Amino acid sequence: MPPTTDRRPLLTIRNLTVEFPTKGHGTLRAVDGADLEIGLGEVHGLVGESGSGKTVLALSILRLVDPPGRVTHGEILWQETNLLVIPEREIIQVRGQDIAMVFQNAPGSLNPALRIQKQLVGLLRYRRGMSKAEARYEASRLIGAVHLQEPERVLSSYPHELSGGMAQRVAIAMALACKPRLLIADEPTTALDVRVAAQLLDLLRELRESFGLSILLISHDLGVIARLCDSVSVIHAGQIIERGDAEEVLSMPTHPYTKALLEAALVLAPLQKTGLPSMSR
C-alpha cells in the first residue's frame, strides 16, 4: 500500500440490504447485510461473479437503484453523513461532486447525439459554474489527463467515432470533471483487449495519485483486483463473505468461494495468456 494511503474511512457501508419484489416468487435480496469500508486514498476491490450483487451495491451508494428495487436496511455513511436519508437535492450534489461513477458500458453512458465537447463543456458549466472559455480549456485538460492524444480531435468526435478504450477514458474524464473524492469504476476493463485493459488500470493508478482519489473498483476478474487494489471484499449472493488486505486475501483466502474463484482464475489464465498479475505495484 502506498505510504500516502490513509486508513481513516471515507465511505462506510453497514448492514446494507437491497431487495427486489418478484412476481410469484416473493422478494429477491440482491444485497444481503453487506458491510464495506473505503479509506482515504485507498483502492478497494469488490469482486464476485456476475449476478453476485456488485453493481447493485455500487448503485445503492448514489441512490441509483431503479424501482421497484429499494434499500430496506442499513447505512451508507459518507464522512458520517448517511446518504440514504438525506434529501434528494443533497444526494444530487453528492453525485459527481463527491462521488462519481464510471458505468460498465462506457460508450452507452455517453449521449450518442452530442459531440464529446458539448457533453463535457456542458457538465463543467453546469456543475462548476465555468464560462464557456474556461470550460473548453478544462475539457481539453481533462482529456489530456486521461492520456488521449489530440484532445481537440477527441472533443470534436461523436461517441461512436471512438474506440472502446477511448470511450472508457472519456467517461473517466467526465467522472473527474467535478473533482470527486471517490471514483466508482464498474468493470472498467470489460470488452477491452488485454493491452488496452492494462493501460487503463495503469491510468487509474496514476489518477489516484495525481487527483488524490479513493477508488471502488468492481470486477469479476481477480487479475484486475490484484493489479490495482490495496484491499478487497469478496461478494457472493449479495453477501460480503471475505474482506481484507488484497495480497493476503488473494494469496491466503479463507472462504471456499474465494478459493474457488482463485482456482478458476488460475485455470483460465493460460487460455487468456495472461495470468494473475504480480501484487507488486
C-alpha positions, 0 to 999 in steps of 0.5 A: 500500500502506498505510504500516502494511503490513509486508513481513516474511512471515507465511505462506510457501508453497514448492514446494507440490504437491497431487495427486489419484489418478484412476481410469484416468487416473493422478494429477491435480496440482491444485497444481503447485510453487506458491510464495506469500508473505503479509506482515504486514498485507498483502492478497494476491490469488490469482486464476485461473479456476475449476478453476485450483487456488485453493481447493485451495491455500487448503485445503492451508494448514489441512490441509483437503484431503479424501482421497484428495487429499494434499500430496506436496511442499513447505512451508507455513511459518507464522512458520517453523513448517511446518504440514504436519508438525506434529501434528494437535492443533497444526494444530487450534489453528492453525485459527481461532486463527491462521488462519481461513477464510471458505468460498465458500458462506457460508450452507452453512458455517453449521449450518442447525439452530442459531440464529446465537447458539448457533453463535457463543456456542458457538465463543467458549466453546469456543475462548476459554474465555468464560462464557456472559455474556461470550460473548453480549456478544462475539457481539453485538460481533462482529456489530456489527463486521461492520456488521449492524444489530440484532445481537440480531435477527441472533443470534436468526435461523436461517441461512436467515432471512438474506440472502446478504450477511448470511450472508457477514458472519456467517461473517466474524464467526465467522472473527474470533471467535478473533482470527486473524492471517490471514483466508482469504476464498474468493470472498467476493463470489460470488452477491452483487449488485454493491452488496452485493459492494462493501460487503463488500470495503469491510468487509474493508478496514476489518477489516484495519485495525481487527483488524490482519489479513493477508488471502488473498483468492481470486477469479476476478474481477480487479475484486475483486483490484484493489479490495482487494489490495496484491499478487497471484499469478496461478494457472493449472493449479495453477501460480503463473505471475505474482506481484507488486505488484497495480497493476503486475501488473494494469496491466503483466502479463507472462504471456499468461494474465494478459493474457488474463484482463485482456482478458476482464475488460475485455470483460465489464465493460460487460455487468456495468456495472461495470468494473475498479475504480480501484487507488486505495484 
